[in-house]
């Protein structure tokens, strides 16, 4: 079969011919129809990732949508989303049975693929990990990106009283406003004061795709009992934060990655998110890319896609 393979750590992947994956206990085979390209794919392809990795060459791709070829839990032909972590960019995907989730009718393949790694990283930190309650104030750092787009919509659907976005680009800020943020701020030196003004009496939940100075500023406006869910580090891999307010205001700093969440929780959350997306209540800015152009898409992912999700088809 044709596949997009990492041949050498840190090098762009190439379209290669590889054997189809064999049947194996605990794994299903899925014929790929669409596969989202994610920052985690680039991180895995660099060889610098926090989970065990196969040695090159290996087929890239963390997630895919396709039709079941063989499975002990789903009938042949069922359209599913799956999370193999690697191997999704092959024509046939071997994925753990426990990661398969049926995709509802009315939801197209490309959007269904985007709702996994990126979509759930916006949905679950708001609706599950972040414990949003109706009437709360939510701050979304990285509001113009794919994760932030879903987080804003999840906050609105969850009954947030006020949603404040933070985005680096003007186009990202415009996108966040369109999706339901009440106000969207730029990153930079003035952010701490701007957040204090925008949040009024403070924030209850921060969904953080940036880390760095932006996250430190957001922690500064959290109320007593506030939560920050850490999803990504697009701004910086580290930051300096004063310890006292974390204790004094009983602030929770929570990590999130769909790759390490309980599979049953991931399946339930994907089912929730896919259902509302199929009804047109959640959307993402996406672009489909022909399979043969995977190398160019990979380069675009590294350079930055300005909040647009790339999907191989």
N, C-alpha and C positions, 0 to 999 in steps of 0.2 A: 504494500500500500504506500501511498505518498504520505509524508509526514513532515512537519517542521521540527527539525532536530537541533539540539545544542551539541555541536561537535567538539567544541573546546570552550572551557570556562572563560567567560567575559567577552566572547566573540559573538557577532550576530548569528542567529540561527540560519539554517539553510533548508530548503525543500529537498528531501532525500527519499529514496526508496528503502523501506524497512519491512521486515516480516509483520504480518498482522499479529496482534497479541493473542495468545492461546487462551482457551477456557481454563479457569482456575477456581478452586474452592473459595467461596466468599466473595467472588468478583463477578460482575456482570459485563457483558459486551454490548456496546452502544455504537450505532452508526452515526457519526457526527454530522449535524446539519449546520451548526453555528458554534463558535467558541469565542468568548470575550478575551481580549488581551488586557492583562492587568500589570500594575507595578510589581506584584509579587512574582510574576513570570520572569521579569528582568532580574529581580533579586536572586531567584533560583538559578537563572542562567549565568549569573556572575560567580556562583559557587560560594557566595557569602550569605548564608541564610541560616536561621536558627533551628531548622528541622533537618533530619537526616536526608541526604540527597544521593541519587544514583550517580555513578561515575559516567562522564561523557563517553561515547555519544548516547543521548537519550532523547525521547520525544518530549518537547516542551508542552506547556499548557495546563493550567490548574483546573479549568472547568469547561464544560461543553453542554450543549443541548442536542439531542438526537433521538433516534428510534431504537428501542431495545431489540437486539439480536438474540441474546440469551440471558435469562435471569431466573432465579428461583422465587423472586418476590413480585415480578411484574410480567404481564403477558408480552409475547413477541409483538413488536409494532407499537408498543406504548411510547408516546413521546415523553421524554424525561429530561430533567437537569441532573447533572452528576458532577462530583468533585473528586477527581482522581489525584490532584495536586501536580502530577506530571503525567503526560501522555494524552492530554486533551486535543492536541493539534495533529492527531493522526486521523485518517479516514475512519478507522475503527478504534474505539476507546475502551480500555479495560478500567473499570472503576469499582471501588468497594460497593457491595450491595447496599450497605447502610446509607450511602450517600445519594441514592437515586430518589428523585421526587417527581411525580407526574406533573406535566405542564398543562394548564387548563386550555380548553378551546378558546379561540379569540385572542390569544396572546402570541404574537409572532416570534419566530425563532430568535431573532437578533436581540429583542428586548428581553426575552426569557433568559438568554445567556448573560445579559448584563445584570440581571437581578440577583445573581449569586454572590460572588466575592464582593463586588462593589455595592450592589443593592442591599445585601444583608448587613454590610458594614455601616450603612446609613440607617437601616430599619431597626436592627436589634439593639444598638446602643441607646436608641430612644425608647422603643416600646418594651424592651426586655431588660437589658443590662443596666440602663439608666433609670428605669422605674419612673418614667414620666407620669405625673398626675395631672388631671385637668386643671387648668388655671395657672400652671407654672410658666416661668420665663425660661426660654431655651436660647443658648448661644451656640452657633455652628461655626467652627473655625475651619476654613477651607470650603466655604459655602458654595463656591462656583464650580467645584469639582464634582465628579460623578457621585462620590459618597455623600458629599454635602448636599447635593441636589435631593437625594432621597431622604436625608435626615430632615431637611426643611419640610418636605411633604409629610413625613412621618410625624413630626411635631405638630403640624396643623391638624392632621387626622386624629391625633391623640388628645386634642383639646388644649394645646398650649395657649396661654393668654397672649403671649408676646414672643416673637421670634426675631433674634438679632443674628444676622450673618456677618462674617468677616471673610473677605476675599481679596486677593492680591491685584487682580486685573479688573479693569472697568467692565469688560464683557462678562466676567464672572459675577460681579456685583449686580449687573443688569439681569442676568439669568436668575440669580437668587431672589431678587425682588419679584420677578415674573412668577416664580414658583411658590411665593407666599410669605417670604420674609417681610417683616414690618419695616426694618431698616437694615442696611448693609454698609459696613464700614471697611475702609482700606486697612491693610496691615501697615506697621511702621511705628515710629516713635510716639505718635500721638494716640496710639490705641488704648492705653490704660485709661486716660481721661475720657476718650470717646465712648468706651464701654460703660464707664460709670454713668455717663449722661444718658446713654441709650437704654440702659437696664433700669434706670430709676432706683428702685429700692433693692436691686440686686438680682442675680440669676439663681436658678435652682439646678439647672443641668447644662453642662457644656459637652458637646460632641466635638472632639479635637482630632482633626486630620493633619495638624501642622506641628505641634510641640514647639519648642523654642520660646522666644519672647512673647509670641501671641498667646501661648498657653499660660505663661506666667501672668500675663495681663488678665486673662479670663478667670484664673483662680482668684485674682484680687477682687472680683465682683461677686463671687459665689456667696450666697447666704449660708447661715448656719444649717448644717445638714445637706449642703449642696453636693453634687456629684459631677466629676469630670470623667468621661469615658474616653480613653486614649486609643485612637484608631490608626493613626499614621503619623509620620514625621517628615512631611514634605518641606517644612521650614528648617528643621534642625534635628539631629539625633539626640541632642541633650539640651538641658536648660538648668538654670539656677533658680531655686524657689526657696523662699523663707519658710522655715518649718513651723513657726508659732501659729500662724493663721490656720494651718491644716488641723492642728490640735484644738485651737480655741473655737473654731467654727465647726468642728466635727466633719470636715470635708473628706469625702471618699474619692480617691483617684483609682480608677478601674481600667484594667487593660482589656482589649477585645481583639480577637482575630477569629474569623470564621473557620480557619483551618484547625483550630484547637477547641472549638466549642463542642458541646455534647451533640452527637449526630442526630438524636431525636429532636433536640431543640432547634437545630438547623433545619431539619425537614419541616417542622411545624411552622417556623418563621418563613421559610421559602413559600410554603403553601399559602400563608396569609398574604404575603407581599405579591405573589403571582396573581392571586384572586383580585386584589384591588387594581393591579396593573392591567389585568384583562378587561376590567370595567372602565379603564381610562382615568382612574383616580391617581395613579402614580406614573410618572414618565421620566425619561432620561434623555439627554442629548447624546445621540449615538451616530456612528458612521460605519457602514459595512465595507469591508475590504476583501477583495478576491484572495483566495487562499495562496495563489502564486506570488502575491505581493507581501507576504508575511514578513520578509526581511526589512522592507521599507517601513512597514507598520511598527515593527520592533524599534527601529531607529526613531520614529516619531514618538513612541511611548517614552523612550529615554529622554528626548528633547523636551517633552511636554506636549500634551494634546489640548491645552486650553479648556479643559473640562469636558471634552468630547470623548465618549467611550468608543474604542475601536473594536470591531467584531469581525473575525474571520469567517467567511462564508464560502 
